[in-house]
Amino acid sequence: MKIPFVEPVICLSVFAVTLNSPLTTQYVYRRIWEETGNYSIALESNTSECAKNKSSPIFAFQEEVQKKVSLFNLEMDISGLIPGLVSTFVFLSHSDHGGRKFPLILSSVGALANSAWLCLLSYFALPIQLLIASTFIGALFGNYTTFLGASFAYIVDQCKEKKQRTIRIAIIDFLFGVVSGLTGLSSGYFIRGLGFVWSFLIVTVALFVNLIYILLFLEDSMKESSSQNISVSWTETFKNLFHRTYMLFKNASGEQQSLCCLLLFTMITYFFVTIGVSPIFVLYELDSPLCWDEVLIGYGSALGSVTFFSSFLGIWLFSYCMEDIHMAFIGTFTTMVGMAMTAFARTTLMMFLGTMFACLAFLETLGGITAVSTFNGIYSATVAWCKGFVFLLSAVLLLIPAISLCVIKYVSRNTGSYVLLIQEESSEDTSDR
């Protein structure tokens, strides 16, 4: 019996990613801490191994560790950059004709292999540099962006009516908040109570169950055209993809083309900043003056997930009295405020407030390897003289999409609804073919 619901797949994947991300960062931090000097971090300790006094010998040592961890994360991100981009493009393009299960299966296999490797690496204390190789190999099978792209495409294939599609996507946004919030809240207790090996094993089991569900129980959303899918070659898939993009711009006026480019530029700029800076939060929280332990880091992660509920309710309520572009303004502004607050956070309460604002209406799971690499490099270069510089830079850079939204609002008055434009061009192209 096949099940036409991809929601269980998304929930298990969100659980695995939300638990695995802080686990990996803190595991790398502890390993580099121990390999750099004679200081060790006890898992059963209730306090973070962190010095707030600049005269302490540990203070200079932890600054060095912060640099090394940030540079190591940069190396991992770069190793998965090219294969991740290529595999995502290839797999999602092919899924338009070959079915959505294909990229779901491959990206799940890659995630499972990477998680299993983390189990072995932490159990046998293998060289931490092997993580770079595993990141590269895992990216060949696709990344989390590949998985989410295929999942949302699966829902679009099933929902023929726009209202039904909007409701299902809103439900998934709500599930994101529930699962990531509960997982983030408990992640610190996983580390403290079970250690890294068993915590990584739990992630591996969740990903294995997820893969079994996709392989044996998930119904293919494009089964009705399966006979036609087999005859479509990879070359034809690429041609169709570029053809649709070309026709979208060809049939539009000059102002409409500018509007489409502005929309893409705004989205890319916003997610470049927010996604790029997101992994820095854990390193920033581990360092002085905050000196958070694994439990507080989990609380911060869970607090950021609360914003999924606020965005869900906000969009639902404001949609009756406010244009979409005004809601985008609110999301960008609150993110700017959160980044600025984080840059000057010196207490746990201030950091919690900054986290809430910085994560508002922000879907971290949309990917952004290039951005992550960039901000890891910036943090490594500036951590010694200004730990919060990367967040101030983020707040300033967010002025770009804010200004771009102003231009979009002005242009859209003369060109009509930009959403309707994209839908009409896409439907016309589909009917022509």
N, C-alpha and C positions, 0 to 999 in steps of 0.2 A: 504493500500500500504506500503510495507516494503522498507526501504532504506539501501543499502549495504555500507554505509560510516560511519566509526567510528570517523572521524575527528571532527565533531561537538561536540561529547561527550568529546573528549580530550580537545578541546578548552574551553568548559564550565568548565571542571574540573580544568584546569590550571588557569583560571580566579579565581575560588573559592579558590583554594589552595594558589595562589600568594597573594590574598587579605587577606585571613584568617590568614596566618602565621604571618605577622607583626602586624596585629590587636590583635591576641591572646597574643603575646609577650609583646606588649605595654600595653594591658589591665591588664595583670598580674603585670607588672612593676608598673603601677599607683596604683593598688589595694594594693599591698604590701607596696608601698611608703606611702600611706595614713594610712594603718593599723599599720605601724611600728612606726610612730611618728605623730606630730601635723602638719606636712607640707602637703600641698595639691597642686595638679597640676590642673590648669584650662584648660579646653579643648580649650577655645577661645584664650589662650595665644599664642603669636607669637614667644616666646622664650622657650627653654627647661629649666625646673627647674633643674639646674645643677650648681655646684660651681667648678670653676677652681682653686681657691685659697685654698691651703691646710690648712690655718689657719682659714678658715670659718667653723662654726659648721655644716653647711650642707654637707661639704666635707666628714667628717667621717661618717655622716648619710647615704650619698649616697653609700659609700663603703659597708656599712652594707646591704643596700637594694640590691646591686648587688649580694652579696653572697646569700641572701635569695632567690632572683629570680632564680639564677642559680641552687640552690639546689631544689627549687620547680619544675623547669623544669626537673631536674634529676628524681624526684619522678614520674612525669607524664610519662616520657619516659620509666621508668622501669615498671610502671603499664601496659603499652601497649606492652611491649617487647614480653613476652611469647605468649599471645593470638594472637598478630600480626604475629609472626613467624609461629605458628601452622596453623592459618587460611589461610595465604598466601600459605603455602605449600599444604594444603588440597584442597583449592578451585582451584588453578591453575593446580594441578595434575588432579583433576576431570574434569576440562574443556577440557582436551585432548580428552575425550570421551563424556562428557555431554554437550559440547558447551560453547562458550566464554561468552554468555550473563549471565550465572549463576554467575560467580565472579564479573562481571560488576554491576549486580543488587545488590548483597549483599554489596559490598564495597560502592556503592552509597547510599544505605539505611543507612549504618553506618555513613558515612560522613554527610548525611542530619540530622540524629538524633543528632549527636555531635554539628553541627552548630545551630540547633534549641535550643539545651540546652544552648549554649553560649548566645543566644538571651535572654532566660529567666534568666540566671544567671546575665547578665549585667543589665537587666531591673529591677529586684527585688533586686539587690545587695546581692545575696545569698553568702554563705561562699565560698571562692575561692577554698577550699579543695575539693569541689564537682567536680571540673574539673578532678581530679585524677580518680574518679569513672567513669565519662563519657568517659575518655580516654580508660579505661579498657573495658568498654562495647562496645564502638565503634570498638576497635581492634578485638573483637570477630567476627565482620562482614567483616574483612579484612581492609587493610589500602591502602595508595596511591600506594604502591608497587604492591599490588594485582591488583588494577585498571589498572595501566600502563602495567603490565605484560599481563593481559588479552587483553588490547587494541592492543598491538603490536602483540600478538599471533593471534588476529583477522585479522590483515593485512597480516601476513604470510600465514594464511589459504587461503586468497583470491588471493594472488599473486603467481602464479605458476612459473613465470620466475624471476630469480635473479635480473635482471635489473629493472623490474617493482617494485619489492619489495624495492630495494635500493632507487628508486625515491620517492616512497610514504613515506618511513621513513625520507628521507631528507626533504620532504615537511612538515612533522610533526615537525621536528626539527626547521624549519623556522617558523611554526605557534607558536611553543613554545616561540620563541623569540619575535614575534609580540605581542601575548596575554600577556605574563608575563611582557614584557617591558611596555606596556601601563597601565596594571593593577598596576605594581609597581610605575609607575610615578604618578598615581592618588590616591594611597592608603593613602598618607598623607592628601590629601584634603578630602577624605572620612571621616577620623577621625576628622579633624578640622571643616568641614562643617556640618556633620551629626551626629557625636558622635559614640560611640561604638555600641549602640543598633541598630540603623538603618543600620550601616555598616554590622553588623552580620546578620541582616535581609536580606540584599541584597545578601550576600553569600548563605543564606538558600534558597532564591527564585531561584538562579542560579542552585543550586544542585537539587531542586525539578523539575525544567524544564529538567535538565539533566536526571533524573530518568524516567520522563514521556517519553522522547525520546527513551531511552533504552527499556522500557517496551512495548511501542505501535508502534514504527516506525523502530527501528533498526532490520535489518535482521540478523538471526543467520548464521554465516559463515560455520557451519557444519551441515546444514539442510539436506544435501543429505544422511547422515548416521544416522539420528535421530532414526530410528527404531532399529539400532544396538546399539546406545548409551544407550538406556534404559536398556538393558540386562547386561551392564557392571557394576559390583559391585564396591564399594569403595575399597574392599580388592584387587580385580584384578587391579584396577587403580594403587595402590601403588606398586604392584608386577611389573607391566609394567614399571613404572617410574624407579625403582631401577635396573630392568633388562637392560634397555637401557643404564644406566650409567655404569653398570658392563661390558656389552659387549663392550662399547667404550674403556675401559681400557684393557680388556682381549685380544682383537684382535690387540692391538698396541704393538710395540716393547718397550724395556726398555727406550730408548731415547725419543720415542714418548710419553710414559706415563709421563716421567719427564717434557716434554714440556707442556703437558696439565696441569699438576700440577702447573708449573711456571706461565702459563697464568692465571689460577684461582687465584693464590697467588697475582700476580701483580694487577689484577683487584680489588680484595677484599681490598688490602692494600691502593690502591689509593683512592677508594671510602670511605674507613673507615676514612681516614684523611679529605678529602674534605667535605664529608657529615657531619661528626661529628662536624666540626668547624663552619659550615654554620649558625646555630642558634645563635652562640656567636657574630656574627657581629652586630646584633641589640643592644645587651647589651653593647658591646664595643663602639658603636656609641652614645649611650645615656649617657655614663659616660664621665668624663673629661679626656683629654683636649678637646675632640671634642664637646661634649654637643649638639649633633644634636637634632632637633625637629622632629616631625612626617613627615613633608614635605621633609626634607633632607634625612631622612631614606628611604622615597619612591623614591627619586632621586637615591640613592645608589642602591636600588633594581633594578630600571630600567636600570641603567648603567651596572649592572652585566648581565642583559638580552641581552645587545647589543652583548655580546660574542657569543650568539647563531647564530647571523648573521656572525660573523667572523669565527666561526667554520664551518658553512655551506659553506661559500665561500672558506675558507682555504682548506677544504677537497676536494671540487670540483676542485680547481686549482692545489693543490699539488699532487693530485692523478695521474696527467699526468706525473709528473717528480720525484716523491718521493715514497718510499715504505711506507706501513702503519706503520711500526714500527718506522720510522723516524718521522712521524707525531705524534705518541704517545710520543716520546722524547720531541718534541716541546711543546705539551700540558702539560706534567709533569714539564718541566723546567719553563714555564711561570707561572704555579701555585705556584711553589716554590718561584719565585721572588715576586709574589703578596703577599704571606703569610708573607715573610720577610719585605716587605714594610709596610704592615698593622701593624706589631708588633711595628714599630717605627713611625707610622703616628701621627703627632701632629697638622696637619692642614686639612681642608676639601679637598683641592686639592690633598694632599698626600693620603688621604683615598680613594678618588675617583679613583686615579691611581691604588692603591693596590687592590681595588675591581675589577677593570677591569682585572688585571692580575690573581688574585686569582680565578676568576670564568671562565677563559678561558677554553672552551671545557669541561665544567663541567655541567652535568645534575643533578641538585639537586634533581629532582623528582624521582630519582631511589631508594630513601629510605635510611635506615641505622640507625635504632633505637639504636642498641648497641653502635655505634660510637657516636651518639648524647649524649647518657647518659654518656659515658666516658669523652668527652670533656666538658660537663657541670660540671662534678665533678672536673676536672682539673682547669677550670676557676674559680670555687668557691674557690678552695684552694690557687690560686695564684693571685687573683685580687688585694689583698691588697699590695703586694710588687712588682708585675710586671704584669700590665694589658695585655701586649702584649706577655707574655710567651707562651700562647696557640698557637699563630700564628707562633712563632719561632719553637716550637715543631713540628708543622705541616710541616714547611719547611724542618726540619731535617728528619722527618719520610718519607717525599716524596723521600728521597734518596733511600729508600728500593725498591719501584717500578722502579726507574730509573736504579738501579743496576740490578734488575731482568730483565728489558728489554734488557740490554746488554747481559745477559746470554741467554735469549730467542733468540736474534739475532744470537748468536754463534751456539746454538743448532739447530736452524731452518735451518742453512746452510747444516747440515748433514742429516736432516730428511725430507727436502722438505717443502712445504707449510703447515703450521699448520692449516690454515683455511680449506684447501682441505682435510686434514686428518679428521677433525671433521665431515665435510659434508659426506665424503665417508663412515666413520664408521656408521654414523647415517642412511644413505640410505641403506647400506647393512643390518643393523639390521631390518629396516622396511620391506625390501623385504623378509627377512627370516621369519618374523612373518606373 
